[in-house]
Amino acid sequence: MRPLSLLLLVLPLAACTWVPLQPEARQVRVVPAGAAPAGCTRQGEIEVSVKHAVGFYERNQVKVRDELETLARNEAPGVPADTIQPLGEPSGGSQRFAAWRCRS
């Protein structure tokens, strides 16, 4: 197979979202970065990462951000937390989130 043909087969796969939202994570809220959410108790931090590039091809940043958020939501119930908040922008395919318990 020629290199160009192989590249044309791989590039569409690199743009796909591969991170499914787990059933227990469906109730996890995402709040904007900034001040701590009122009435919530901080449970800790969650750091997640995904492939942000495939070879020399940079993946769509919106898809990377969505996958990072989904991964953090999937991790939250194990902390235990019901709300997550980004602590900064994604960098190199990684992002940190604050994990909060806001509901009793």
Residue frames as qw, qx, qy, qz and C-alpha x, y, z in Angstrom:
[[0.000, 0.890, 0.456, 0.000, 0.00, 0.00, 0.00],
 [0.398, 0.526, -0.029, 0.751, 1.32, 3.42, -0.87],
 [0.280, -0.190, -0.504, 0.795, 2.02, 5.87, 1.97],
 [0.247, -0.063, -0.081, -0.963, -0.55, 8.36, 0.70],
 [0.610, -0.262, -0.606, -0.439, -3.24, 5.69, 0.62],
 [0.547, -0.273, -0.685, 0.396, -2.40, 4.66, 4.17],
 [0.101, -0.086, -0.283, 0.950, -2.51, 8.26, 5.34],
 [0.412, -0.154, -0.302, -0.846, -5.93, 8.77, 3.75],
 [0.656, -0.310, -0.672, -0.149, -7.23, 5.74, 5.64],
 [0.506, -0.246, -0.577, 0.593, -5.79, 6.81, 9.01],
 [0.040, 0.145, -0.096, 0.984, -6.70, 10.52, 9.06],
 [0.523, -0.415, -0.326, -0.669, -10.48, 10.08, 9.31],
 [0.743, -0.353, -0.554, 0.130, -9.98, 7.72, 12.25],
 [0.426, -0.009, -0.370, 0.826, -7.85, 10.30, 14.04],
 [0.190, -0.271, -0.031, -0.943, -10.74, 12.76, 14.06],
 [0.613, -0.406, -0.594, -0.326, -13.26, 10.36, 15.65],
 [0.401, -0.553, 0.433, -0.589, -14.29, 10.52, 19.28],
 [0.616, 0.083, -0.783, 0.016, -13.37, 7.28, 21.01],
 [0.067, 0.063, -0.722, 0.686, -14.29, 8.11, 24.60],
 [0.398, -0.504, -0.647, -0.410, -17.78, 6.92, 25.59],
 [0.312, -0.455, 0.338, -0.763, -19.59, 8.52, 28.53],
 [0.233, -0.068, -0.946, 0.213, -20.12, 5.89, 31.24],
 [0.367, -0.616, -0.610, -0.337, -23.66, 5.53, 32.65],
 [0.525, -0.622, -0.412, 0.409, -22.62, 6.63, 36.17],
 [0.351, -0.196, 0.065, 0.913, -21.03, 9.80, 34.71],
 [0.052, 0.571, 0.583, 0.576, -24.22, 11.05, 33.04],
 [0.350, -0.852, -0.390, -0.007, -25.22, 12.94, 36.23],
 [0.567, -0.372, -0.030, 0.734, -21.84, 14.68, 36.60],
 [0.213, 0.955, 0.197, -0.055, -22.13, 18.42, 35.94],
 [0.622, 0.125, 0.065, 0.770, -19.42, 20.52, 34.35],
 [0.097, -0.940, -0.234, 0.228, -19.13, 24.09, 35.63],
 [0.494, 0.794, -0.110, 0.336, -17.01, 26.83, 34.05],
 [0.642, 0.032, -0.336, 0.689, -13.53, 27.62, 35.29],
 [0.089, -0.653, 0.047, -0.751, -13.32, 30.32, 37.92],
 [0.352, -0.429, 0.500, -0.665, -14.69, 30.65, 41.42],
 [0.008, 0.017, 0.984, -0.179, -15.58, 27.58, 43.45],
 [0.390, -0.417, -0.607, -0.553, -19.20, 26.52, 43.03],
 [0.361, -0.411, 0.347, -0.762, -21.34, 27.69, 45.96],
 [0.808, -0.228, 0.264, -0.475, -22.34, 25.08, 48.53],
 [0.913, 0.271, -0.304, -0.001, -19.89, 22.46, 47.23],
 [0.650, -0.636, 0.403, 0.103, -17.10, 20.54, 48.95],
 [0.420, 0.682, -0.576, -0.165, -13.85, 19.99, 47.07],
 [0.972, -0.141, 0.167, -0.085, -13.10, 16.28, 46.75],
 [0.655, -0.337, 0.471, 0.486, -9.75, 16.57, 44.97],
 [0.278, 0.658, -0.375, -0.591, -8.41, 16.84, 41.43],
 [0.848, 0.258, 0.460, 0.047, -8.70, 14.72, 38.33],
 [0.031, 0.645, -0.518, -0.561, -6.07, 14.72, 35.59],
 [0.808, 0.347, 0.473, -0.050, -6.92, 13.17, 32.24],
 [0.029, -0.585, 0.535, 0.608, -5.14, 12.87, 28.90],
 [0.808, 0.447, 0.375, -0.080, -5.78, 11.76, 25.32],
 [0.585, 0.057, 0.435, 0.682, -3.80, 11.63, 22.11],
 [0.168, 0.812, 0.151, -0.538, -3.77, 15.16, 20.75],
 [0.329, 0.678, -0.492, -0.435, -1.77, 14.25, 17.66],
 [0.921, 0.097, 0.375, 0.045, -1.40, 11.24, 15.40],
 [0.707, 0.229, 0.234, 0.627, 2.03, 11.40, 13.85],
 [0.234, -0.005, 0.060, 0.970, 2.38, 14.89, 12.43],
 [0.240, -0.520, -0.544, -0.613, -1.41, 15.35, 12.28],
 [0.077, -0.028, 0.533, -0.842, -2.85, 17.56, 15.05],
 [0.062, -0.490, -0.868, -0.044, -6.33, 16.41, 16.07],
 [0.167, -0.674, -0.314, -0.647, -9.25, 18.80, 16.15],
 [0.119, 0.211, -0.576, 0.781, -8.92, 20.75, 19.42],
 [0.607, -0.216, 0.059, -0.762, -12.69, 20.76, 20.03],
 [0.887, -0.045, -0.425, -0.174, -12.75, 16.95, 19.86],
 [0.522, 0.179, -0.632, 0.544, -9.72, 16.71, 22.16],
 [0.189, -0.255, 0.382, -0.868, -11.40, 19.07, 24.66],
 [0.775, -0.162, -0.140, -0.595, -14.65, 17.07, 24.50],
 [0.830, 0.032, -0.551, 0.085, -12.81, 13.79, 25.11],
 [0.286, 0.229, -0.596, 0.714, -10.91, 15.26, 28.07],
 [0.448, -0.234, 0.228, -0.832, -14.17, 16.47, 29.61],
 [0.870, -0.080, -0.315, -0.372, -15.81, 13.07, 29.05],
 [0.675, 0.126, -0.636, 0.353, -12.85, 11.27, 30.65],
 [0.017, 0.233, -0.513, 0.826, -13.00, 13.61, 33.66],
 [0.671, -0.186, 0.019, -0.718, -16.76, 13.03, 34.01],
 [0.862, 0.011, -0.496, -0.102, -16.13, 9.27, 33.87],
 [0.501, 0.166, -0.633, 0.566, -13.56, 9.57, 36.70],
 [0.238, -0.450, 0.205, -0.836, -15.66, 11.83, 38.95],
 [0.810, -0.383, -0.180, -0.406, -17.96, 9.19, 40.53],
 [0.857, -0.035, -0.413, 0.306, -14.91, 7.30, 41.81],
 [0.246, 0.497, -0.343, 0.758, -13.58, 10.37, 43.68],
 [0.217, 0.588, 0.758, 0.180, -16.62, 10.69, 44.67],
 [0.007, 0.336, -0.005, -0.942, -17.73, 13.90, 42.96],
 [0.404, 0.612, 0.679, -0.039, -20.84, 15.02, 41.12],
 [0.272, 0.957, 0.060, -0.075, -19.41, 18.21, 39.60],
 [0.734, -0.084, 0.176, 0.650, -16.15, 18.96, 37.78],
 [0.108, 0.976, 0.033, -0.184, -14.50, 22.26, 36.92],
 [0.773, 0.434, -0.079, 0.456, -11.55, 22.78, 34.57],
 [0.540, -0.706, -0.019, 0.457, -8.49, 24.20, 36.31],
 [0.101, -0.613, 0.414, 0.665, -6.97, 25.45, 33.08],
 [0.673, 0.539, -0.244, -0.444, -6.88, 24.95, 29.35],
 [0.976, 0.045, 0.181, 0.115, -5.85, 21.62, 27.81],
 [0.061, 0.839, -0.516, -0.162, -2.13, 21.36, 27.11],
 [0.130, 0.436, -0.881, -0.128, -0.42, 18.59, 25.16],
 [0.602, -0.128, -0.712, -0.337, -3.54, 16.43, 25.34],
 [0.411, -0.278, -0.745, 0.446, -3.84, 16.72, 29.16],
 [0.239, -0.584, -0.072, -0.772, -6.12, 18.71, 31.43],
 [0.203, -0.105, -0.785, 0.576, -6.75, 19.01, 35.18],
 [0.410, -0.551, -0.405, -0.605, -10.18, 19.36, 36.76],
 [0.205, -0.225, 0.636, -0.709, -11.31, 20.15, 40.29],
 [0.409, -0.292, -0.839, -0.208, -13.73, 17.54, 41.59],
 [0.261, -0.217, 0.330, -0.881, -16.63, 18.81, 43.74],
 [0.158, -0.390, -0.905, 0.070, -19.43, 17.23, 45.76],
 [0.160, -0.147, -0.020, -0.976, -22.41, 19.59, 45.47],
 [0.694, -0.275, -0.307, -0.590, -25.39, 17.35, 46.15],
 [0.479, -0.412, 0.653, -0.418, -26.14, 15.35, 49.26]]
